[in-house]
Amino acid sequence: MADELLRKRILLVDDEVGIRLTLPRILTKHGFDVTSVANAADAVAEIQAEMFDALFSDLNLPAPNEGFRVIEEMKRFQPHCVNFILTGYPAENTALQATQHQVAHYFIKPVDIEELVRTLNKKLAAKPPLHDK
């Protein structure tokens, strides 16, 4: 029970079923508690209902750049959450937008899992724990 309270909570937002089926399992094996949703509306509902340490949002949900809307909502409701972008369609302008939205990292699919977990742990270690708020 105590271990469950210490697990970092992640919200994963991706309209690709394959990502929602595989990435949460992988992250759970690395000690994270993952909530997975398919669209921006469900993401906003989760953001308003639960606390998260990190957000991984697909960039196009499927509307172009809709992931930035999810990030803005997360920043509004949970300003201490660490935000990440996942995209299969990288572009210089969206990478620049990610910087402007203070995204911690811009991952390009297919993502290297070891790099993702390493980067996630590094970024989470740099912020105060969720449970101390």
C-alpha positions as CSV (number, residue, x, y, z in Angstrom):
1,M,0.0,0.0,0.0
2,A,2.8,2.4,0.9
3,D,4.5,1.6,-2.4
4,E,1.4,2.5,-4.3
5,L,1.3,5.9,-2.6
6,L,4.9,6.6,-3.6
7,R,4.4,5.6,-7.3
8,K,4.6,8.5,-9.7
9,R,1.3,9.0,-11.5
10,I,1.3,9.5,-15.3
11,L,-1.5,10.6,-17.6
12,L,-1.0,9.2,-21.1
13,V,-3.1,10.7,-23.9
14,D,-2.9,9.1,-27.3
15,D,-5.5,8.3,-30.0
16,E,-3.4,5.3,-31.2
17,V,-4.8,2.1,-29.6
18,G,-1.4,0.3,-29.8
19,I,0.3,3.1,-27.8
20,R,-2.4,3.0,-25.1
21,L,-2.1,-0.8,-24.9
22,T,1.7,-1.1,-24.7
23,L,3.2,2.1,-23.2
24,P,1.2,1.9,-19.9
25,R,2.2,-1.7,-19.4
26,I,5.9,-0.8,-20.0
27,L,5.7,2.2,-17.6
28,T,3.9,0.2,-15.0
29,K,6.8,-2.4,-15.1
30,H,9.1,0.6,-14.4
31,G,7.2,1.5,-11.3
32,F,4.7,4.1,-12.5
33,D,0.9,4.3,-12.1
34,V,-0.5,5.1,-15.5
35,T,-3.9,6.4,-16.6
36,S,-4.5,6.2,-20.3
37,V,-7.1,8.1,-22.4
38,A,-7.8,8.4,-26.1
39,N,-8.7,12.1,-26.6
40,A,-8.4,15.6,-25.3
41,A,-11.8,15.7,-23.7
42,D,-11.1,12.6,-21.6
43,A,-7.7,14.0,-20.7
44,V,-9.2,17.3,-19.4
45,A,-11.7,15.3,-17.3
46,E,-8.8,13.3,-15.8
47,I,-6.8,16.4,-15.2
48,Q,-9.7,18.0,-13.3
49,A,-10.4,14.8,-11.3
50,E,-6.9,13.3,-10.4
51,M,-3.4,14.5,-9.6
52,F,-0.5,13.6,-11.9
53,D,3.2,13.9,-11.7
54,A,3.7,13.7,-15.5
55,L,1.7,14.0,-18.7
56,F,2.6,12.3,-22.0
57,S,0.4,13.7,-24.8
58,D,0.3,12.8,-28.4
59,L,0.6,16.0,-30.5
60,N,-2.3,15.2,-32.9
61,L,-5.3,13.7,-31.1
62,P,-6.3,13.4,-34.1
63,A,-6.7,17.2,-34.7
64,P,-3.3,18.8,-35.4
65,N,-1.5,20.2,-32.3
66,E,-4.4,19.3,-30.0
67,G,-1.8,17.9,-27.6
68,F,-0.9,21.5,-26.8
69,R,-4.5,22.1,-25.6
70,V,-4.1,19.2,-23.2
71,I,-0.8,20.6,-22.0
72,E,-2.3,24.0,-21.4
73,E,-5.1,22.5,-19.4
74,M,-2.6,20.5,-17.3
75,K,-0.5,23.7,-16.7
76,R,-3.7,25.5,-15.6
77,F,-5.0,22.8,-13.2
78,Q,-1.7,21.2,-12.1
79,P,1.2,23.6,-12.7
80,H,3.8,21.3,-11.1
81,C,3.1,18.4,-13.5
82,V,6.0,17.6,-15.9
83,N,4.7,17.7,-19.5
84,F,6.0,15.6,-22.5
85,I,5.0,15.4,-26.1
86,L,4.8,12.2,-28.1
87,T,4.6,12.5,-31.9
88,G,4.9,10.5,-35.0
89,Y,4.9,13.6,-37.1
90,P,7.8,15.9,-35.9
91,A,8.1,19.3,-37.3
92,E,10.4,22.3,-36.6
93,N,7.4,24.5,-35.8
94,T,5.8,22.1,-33.3
95,A,9.2,21.6,-31.6
96,L,9.4,25.3,-31.2
97,Q,5.8,25.4,-29.9
98,A,6.8,22.7,-27.4
99,T,9.6,24.9,-26.1
100,Q,7.1,27.8,-25.8
101,H,4.7,25.6,-23.9
102,Q,7.6,24.6,-21.5
103,V,7.4,21.0,-22.5
104,A,10.1,18.9,-20.7
105,H,10.9,16.8,-23.7
106,Y,9.6,16.2,-27.3
107,F,9.7,12.5,-28.0
108,I,9.4,11.2,-31.6
109,K,7.7,7.9,-32.2
110,P,8.7,5.2,-32.2
111,V,10.2,6.2,-28.9
112,D,13.2,4.5,-27.4
113,I,11.8,3.1,-24.1
114,E,15.0,3.3,-22.2
115,E,15.5,6.9,-23.2
116,L,11.9,7.7,-22.3
117,V,12.1,6.1,-18.8
118,R,15.6,7.7,-18.2
119,T,14.3,11.2,-19.3
120,L,11.1,10.8,-17.3
121,N,13.0,9.8,-14.1
122,K,15.4,12.7,-14.5
123,K,12.7,15.3,-15.0
124,L,10.6,14.0,-12.1
125,A,13.6,14.0,-9.8
126,A,14.1,17.7,-10.5
127,K,10.6,18.6,-9.2
128,P,9.1,18.3,-5.7
129,P,7.0,15.2,-5.0
130,L,3.3,15.3,-5.8
131,H,2.4,13.9,-2.4
132,D,4.1,16.8,-0.5
133,K,1.5,19.4,-1.8
